Amino acid sequence: MYEETTIAAIATPPGEGGVAIVRISGPEAEKIAARIFARVGKADERLQSHRLYHGQIRDPRSARILDDVLLTVMRRPRSYTGEDVVEIHCHGGAFLARRILELVLSEGARQAAPGEFTKRAFLNGRMDLAQAEAVLDLIRARTEKSAALALDQAGGGLSQRVGELREALLDILVHVEAAIDFPEEEIEFLPRRELIGKIRDLNKTIDDISATYDWARLFREGARVTLCGRPNVGKSSLLNALLGENRAIVTPIAGTTRDVIEETLNLDGVPVVLADTAGLRETENPIETLGIDFTRRHLETSDAVIVVLDGSEPLSRDDEALLRSLPNKKFLVAINKSDLPQFIDTQSLAAVHCARRISISARTGHGIAELKKVLRDLLIDREIEAPAVVTNLRHRAALRRSSDSLAKAAAALDENFAPEFVAIDLNEAREALEEITGTIRSDDILERIFANFCIGK
């Protein structure tokens, strides 16, 4: 457990707004609120839980009114943290919220650490660890799809499936443990061929869920896509066309873009960071050389690449060299300037194995909608049909450890090892699953997880 102190923090983002919320949680939350809150025109009486009350926040030392507020009490265990919780809804603004928080702290609460409210919710059984992590994903969601995935996990979708896997594993473990306790009955209690089949079926299900990570990660974290090509082929114009606004400077002068410009695009549910880069060419200009170095580094770390070619010119050696340098990358070719007479040799493109190519005009908008669709299909190269979806790297790592241990257990059974050795592998597989939901937990892991939260959540 944890030390049952009373904690407080501002639960709304900094800056000006209509409303700011100061949240208090812990055994002294209601007593602190009673000392600083006075209902307007009402005699002092015990506030009912889960109702909003209008009143004033007053400094009990000076009797000075700080703000007119709405206040709600949520008594344990029917609160976010599972403790007594008080929320003060004051007028928005950094000064007022901070001043009220300082008053709460002076009355005996302490400043909450990042993620401490959600950590207490987990420790008090209001949610499991996978659900707690999904709260952070929900806060950080940038598209409707990423929010939907996070909401499903916050609601217990993944936890329920992991629980089912754990129950199936325990059913297998019962047979093995029985063989250990009653060795003279091994044939009855340990039907090896049947158990091997069950273990392998369970292992396949776990592998199927684990394999969803790369797909789901794109919705959770987004994809990085780099626009690259020779100078003056229209990369900056294409960036502006994809965004629907003029973000990058466009001039007829080759080499205008020297630095990397990044902007975010919602690609039908996939958050994409587009990077407009310096043109790739041989140059003696030291500033342009630095820009080209940045371009090459972005190419290495990108999830996908859009190679922009000038369709009004023949394919150059620089174009061919760039295309040949991307054999292991997801990439497509945007043949720009379709509004001009075309001189590019499409047979040369076929020679460098460029299957995905689209004719566009960044100036007129021709082909931009199709380019977005093809880019999304390139990033999300398959639709996932799995019993659950994994968006968290920690969850995938735990699933893989469970899968590896199950594979060892099946091999041990196949080689007629003693049931004690099989039980070790099965228990390791079970513990890996339990780490996902926090049934088995490490304080170090908890600290790392909740340190990523904002203060007040």
C-alpha positions in Angstrom: 0.0 0.0 0.0 1.0 3.7 0.3 1.1 6.4 2.9 -2.5 7.7 3.1 -1.7 11.4 3.0 -4.0 14.0 1.4 -2.8 15.3 -1.9 -3.8 18.2 -4.1 -3.1 19.6 -7.5 -4.6 21.7 -10.3 -6.3 19.2 -12.6 -6.7 21.5 -15.6 -4.1 22.7 -18.1 -2.2 25.9 -17.3 -3.3 29.2 -18.9 -6.5 31.1 -19.2 -9.9 29.4 -19.5 -13.5 29.4 -18.4 -12.9 27.0 -15.5 -10.0 25.6 -13.6 -10.2 22.6 -11.2 -8.3 22.1 -8.0 -8.5 18.4 -7.0 -8.0 17.1 -3.5 -7.8 13.4 -2.5 -7.2 11.6 0.7 -8.5 11.2 4.3 -8.4 15.0 5.1 -9.9 16.2 1.8 -13.3 16.9 3.1 -12.1 18.5 6.4 -9.7 20.8 4.4 -12.6 21.8 2.1 -14.9 22.5 5.1 -12.3 25.0 6.5 -12.0 27.1 3.3 -15.5 26.7 1.6 -18.6 28.6 2.7 -22.0 28.0 0.9 -23.7 31.2 -0.2 -26.8 31.9 1.9 -26.8 28.4 3.5 -26.1 27.3 7.1 -23.2 25.0 7.6 -24.3 21.4 7.0 -22.7 18.3 5.8 -22.5 18.3 2.0 -24.0 15.3 0.1 -21.7 13.2 -2.0 -21.6 13.7 -5.8 -23.5 17.0 -5.9 -22.3 20.5 -6.9 -22.5 23.3 -4.4 -22.2 27.0 -5.0 -20.1 29.0 -2.5 -17.0 30.9 -1.8 -13.4 30.0 -1.1 -12.2 32.0 1.9 -8.8 32.2 3.6 -9.7 31.2 7.2 -6.9 33.3 8.6 -7.8 36.6 7.0 -11.5 35.9 6.0 -10.6 37.2 2.6 -12.7 35.8 -0.3 -10.6 34.4 -3.1 -13.3 33.3 -5.6 -16.9 32.2 -6.2 -16.7 28.5 -6.9 -18.6 25.3 -7.4 -17.5 22.5 -5.1 -18.2 18.8 -5.2 -17.4 16.0 -2.7 -17.1 12.4 -3.9 -16.8 10.1 -0.9 -14.9 6.8 -1.0 -15.0 4.4 -2.6 -17.2 6.0 -5.4 -14.5 8.3 -6.6 -11.7 8.3 -9.2 -9.0 7.5 -6.7 -11.1 5.3 -4.4 -10.5 7.9 -1.6 -12.5 10.9 -0.5 -12.1 13.4 -3.3 -13.0 17.1 -3.4 -13.0 19.2 -6.6 -13.1 23.0 -6.5 -14.2 24.5 -9.8 -13.0 28.1 -9.8 -12.7 30.7 -12.5 -10.0 29.9 -15.1 -6.7 31.6 -14.9 -3.2 30.7 -13.6 -3.3 33.1 -10.6 -6.7 32.1 -9.1 -6.1 28.3 -9.4 -2.6 28.6 -8.0 -3.8 30.8 -5.1 -6.5 28.3 -4.1 -4.1 25.4 -4.4 -1.7 27.2 -2.1 -4.5 27.7 0.4 -5.3 24.0 0.3 -1.7 23.1 0.8 -1.4 25.4 3.7 -4.3 23.6 5.3 -2.5 20.3 5.4 -2.5 18.7 1.9 0.7 18.1 0.0 1.4 18.7 -3.7 0.5 15.6 -5.8 3.3 14.0 -7.8 2.7 13.4 -11.6 0.2 10.7 -12.0 -0.4 10.2 -8.3 -4.2 10.4 -8.5 -4.3 7.7 -11.1 -1.7 5.7 -9.2 -3.9 5.7 -6.1 -6.9 4.6 -8.3 -4.8 1.6 -9.3 -3.6 0.9 -5.8 -7.1 1.1 -4.5 -8.5 -1.3 -7.1 -10.5 1.2 -9.1 -8.6 0.1 -12.2 -5.9 -2.3 -13.1 -2.5 -1.3 -14.5 -3.4 -1.6 -18.2 -6.4 0.6 -17.6 -4.3 3.2 -15.8 -1.8 3.3 -18.7 -4.8 3.7 -21.1 -5.8 6.9 -19.2 -2.6 8.5 -20.3 -3.1 7.3 -23.9 -6.6 8.8 -23.8 -5.2 12.1 -22.7 -2.6 12.1 -25.4 -4.8 10.8 -28.2 -4.6 13.0 -31.3 -7.2 11.3 -33.5 -10.6 9.7 -33.1 -9.1 6.3 -33.8 -6.4 6.6 -31.2 -8.9 7.8 -28.7 -11.2 4.9 -29.4 -8.3 2.4 -28.9 -7.4 4.1 -25.6 -11.0 4.2 -24.4 -11.5 0.5 -25.1 -8.4 -0.3 -23.0 -9.4 2.1 -20.2 -12.7 0.3 -20.1 -10.9 -3.0 -19.6 -11.0 -4.5 -23.1 -7.4 -5.7 -23.0 -7.5 -6.5 -19.3 -10.5 -8.8 -19.9 -8.7 -10.7 -22.7 -5.5 -11.0 -20.7 -7.6 -12.4 -17.8 -9.1 -15.0 -20.1 -5.6 -16.0 -21.3 -4.5 -16.3 -17.7 -7.5 -18.5 -16.8 -6.8 -20.8 -19.7 -3.1 -21.0 -18.6 -4.2 -21.8 -15.0 -6.4 -24.7 -16.3 -3.3 -26.2 -18.0 -1.2 -25.5 -14.9 -3.7 -27.5 -12.8 -3.0 -30.7 -14.7 0.8 -30.2 -14.4 0.6 -29.4 -10.6 -1.6 -32.5 -10.2 1.1 -34.6 -11.8 3.6 -33.2 -9.4 1.4 -34.0 -6.4 0.3 -37.4 -7.6 3.2 -38.8 -9.7 1.9 -42.4 -9.6 -1.2 -41.1 -11.6 0.8 -39.3 -14.4 -1.1 -40.8 -17.3 -4.5 -39.7 -15.9 -3.3 -36.2 -14.7 -0.8 -35.4 -17.4 -2.2 -36.2 -20.9 0.9 -34.8 -22.6 -0.3 -34.7 -26.2 -3.5 -32.9 -25.2 -1.7 -30.4 -23.0 0.9 -29.7 -25.7 -2.0 -28.9 -28.1 -3.6 -26.6 -25.5 -0.4 -24.8 -24.8 0.3 -24.2 -28.5 -3.2 -22.9 -29.1 -2.8 -20.5 -26.2 0.6 -19.5 -27.5 -0.8 -18.7 -31.0 -3.5 -16.5 -29.5 -0.9 -14.6 -27.5 1.3 -14.2 -30.6 -1.7 -12.9 -32.6 -2.4 -10.3 -29.9 1.3 -9.3 -29.7 1.5 -8.9 -33.5 -1.1 -6.1 -33.4 1.4 -3.8 -31.7 3.1 -2.4 -34.9 -0.3 -1.7 -36.4 -1.8 -0.1 -33.3 1.3 1.9 -32.5 0.7 4.0 -35.6 -2.7 5.1 -34.2 -1.2 5.7 -30.7 2.1 7.3 -31.4 1.7 8.4 -35.1 3.9 7.8 -38.1 6.8 9.9 -39.3 6.8 10.5 -43.1 9.6 12.3 -44.9 9.2 14.2 -48.2 12.4 14.0 -50.1 13.8 14.7 -53.6 16.0 16.9 -55.6 15.8 20.7 -55.1 12.9 22.5 -56.7 10.8 19.4 -57.4 7.9 20.8 -55.3 8.4 19.2 -51.8 7.4 22.4 -49.9 4.4 22.9 -52.3 3.3 19.3 -51.6 3.6 19.8 -47.9 1.4 22.9 -48.1 -1.1 21.0 -50.4 -1.3 18.1 -47.9 -1.8 20.4 -45.0 -4.3 22.6 -46.8 -2.4 25.8 -45.8 0.8 27.6 -46.6 3.3 26.4 -44.0 6.5 26.1 -46.0 8.1 28.9 -48.0 7.9 28.2 -51.8 10.1 30.0 -54.3 11.5 29.1 -57.7 15.0 29.3 -56.3 16.5 25.8 -55.8 17.7 25.0 -52.3 15.3 27.4 -50.5 14.5 24.8 -47.8 17.6 24.4 -45.6 16.2 23.1 -42.4 13.6 20.4 -41.7 10.0 21.6 -41.4 7.6 19.3 -39.5 3.8 19.5 -39.4 1.1 17.1 -38.2 -1.6 15.7 -40.4 -4.6 13.6 -39.4 -4.6 10.9 -42.1 -8.1 9.3 -41.5 -7.3 8.4 -37.9 -3.5 8.0 -38.2 -1.5 11.0 -36.8 1.3 11.7 -39.2 4.2 14.0 -38.8 5.2 15.2 -42.2 8.8 16.4 -42.6 9.7 18.8 -45.5 13.4 18.4 -46.1 16.3 20.0 -48.0 16.7 18.9 -51.6 19.2 16.1 -52.1 22.0 17.0 -54.4 25.8 17.5 -54.6 26.7 20.9 -53.2 29.6 22.9 -51.8 27.4 25.3 -49.9 28.1 24.4 -46.2 24.7 25.5 -45.0 22.9 23.5 -47.6 25.1 20.5 -46.8 23.9 20.6 -43.2 20.3 20.6 -44.4 21.0 17.6 -46.6 22.6 15.8 -43.6 19.4 16.4 -41.6 17.4 15.0 -44.6 19.4 11.8 -44.6 18.9 11.3 -40.8 15.2 11.8 -41.2 15.1 9.2 -44.0 16.7 6.7 -41.6 14.1 7.2 -38.9 11.0 7.6 -41.0 8.2 5.1 -41.0 7.6 5.9 -44.7 9.0 8.2 -47.4 7.4 10.2 -50.2 9.9 10.6 -53.0 8.9 13.7 -55.0 9.9 13.8 -58.7 9.4 16.6 -61.2 7.3 15.1 -64.0 8.1 17.9 -66.4 11.8 16.8 -66.5 13.5 13.5 -67.4 14.5 11.3 -64.5 18.0 12.4 -63.3 20.9 10.4 -61.9 20.1 12.0 -58.5 16.5 10.8 -58.7 17.7 7.3 -59.6 20.2 7.2 -56.8 17.6 8.3 -54.3 15.1 5.6 -55.3 17.8 2.9 -55.2 18.8 4.0 -51.7 15.3 3.0 -50.3 15.0 -0.7 -50.9 14.1 -1.5 -47.3 11.8 1.5 -46.7 8.1 1.9 -47.2 8.0 4.5 -49.9 5.9 5.8 -52.7 6.6 8.2 -55.6 4.7 11.4 -56.1 5.3 12.6 -59.7 4.6 16.3 -59.3 3.7 19.1 -61.8 1.2 17.1 -63.7 -0.3 20.4 -64.9 2.8 20.8 -67.1 3.9 18.8 -70.2 5.3 15.5 -69.0 8.8 14.3 -69.9 9.6 11.8 -67.1 10.3 8.2 -68.3 8.0 5.9 -66.4 9.9 2.8 -67.7 12.9 4.1 -65.8 10.8 4.2 -62.7 9.8 0.6 -63.2 13.5 -0.3 -63.5 14.2 0.8 -60.0 11.2 -1.2 -58.6 8.9 1.7 -57.9 5.5 0.1 -57.8 3.6 2.9 -55.9 3.6 6.1 -58.0 1.0 8.8 -58.3 0.7 11.7 -60.6 -0.1 14.9 -58.7 0.0 18.7 -59.0 0.8 20.4 -55.7 -0.2 23.7 -57.4 -3.7 22.7 -58.6 -4.4 20.0 -56.0 -4.7 17.2 -58.6 -4.1 13.8 -57.1 -3.6 15.0 -53.5 -6.7 13.1 -52.2 -5.5 9.9 -53.9 -2.0 10.5 -52.5 -3.3 10.7 -48.9 -5.3 7.4 -49.4 -2.3 5.6 -50.9 0.0 6.9 -48.1 -2.4 5.7 -45.4 -2.7 2.2 -47.1 1.1 2.1 -47.2 1.4 2.8 -43.5 -1.6 0.6 -42.4 -0.8 -2.2 -44.8 -3.4 -4.6 -43.3 -6.6 -4.5 -41.2 -6.3 -6.2 -37.9 -8.7 -8.9 -36.7 -7.5 -10.0 -33.3 -9.2 -10.8 -30.0 -7.4 -7.7 -28.5 -5.1 -4.9 -29.7 -1.9 -3.9 -28.0 -0.7 -0.3 -28.2 1.8 -0.3 -25.3 5.4 -1.6 -25.7 5.5 -2.8 -22.1 2.4 -5.0 -22.8 4.0 -6.4 -26.0 7.2 -7.3 -24.1 5.2 -9.1 -21.4 3.2 -11.0 -24.0 6.4 -12.1 -25.8 7.9 -13.3 -22.5 4.7 -15.3 -21.9 4.9 -16.7 -25.4 8.5 -17.7 -25.0 7.8 -19.5 -21.7 4.8 -21.3 -23.2 7.0 -22.5 -26.1 9.5 -23.9 -23.5 6.8 -25.6 -21.6 5.5 -27.3 -24.8 9.0 -28.4 -25.7 9.6 -29.8 -22.2 6.4 -31.8 -22.4 7.3 -33.1 -25.8 10.7 -34.3 -24.5 9.1 -36.0 -21.5 10.7 -33.7 -18.9 9.5 -34.0 -15.3 6.4 -32.0 -14.6 8.3 -29.8 -12.2 10.3 -28.2 -15.1 7.1 -27.7 -17.1 5.4 -26.0 -14.1 8.4 -23.5 -13.9 7.9 -22.4 -17.5 4.1 -22.2 -17.1 4.4 -20.1 -14.0 6.8 -17.7 -15.8 4.2 -17.4 -18.6 1.5 -16.7 -16.0 3.6 -14.0 -14.2 4.3 -12.3 -17.5 0.5 -12.0 -18.2 -0.1 -10.7 -14.6 2.5 -8.0 -15.1 0.2 -6.4 -17.8 -2.7 -5.8 -15.4 -0.5 -5.3 -12.3 -1.6 -8.4 -10.5 2.1 -8.9 -10.0 3.9 -5.5 -9.9 7.2 -3.9 -9.4 7.6 -0.6 -7.6 10.2 0.5 -10.2 7.8 -0.2 -13.0 5.0 1.7 -11.3 7.3 4.7 -10.8 8.3 4.8 -14.4 4.7 4.4 -15.7 3.1 7.1 -13.5 6.0 9.6 -13.9 4.9 10.1 -17.5 1.5 11.5 -16.4 0.8 15.2 -15.9 0.4 16.6 -12.4 -3.3 16.5 -11.5 -4.2 13.2 -13.2 
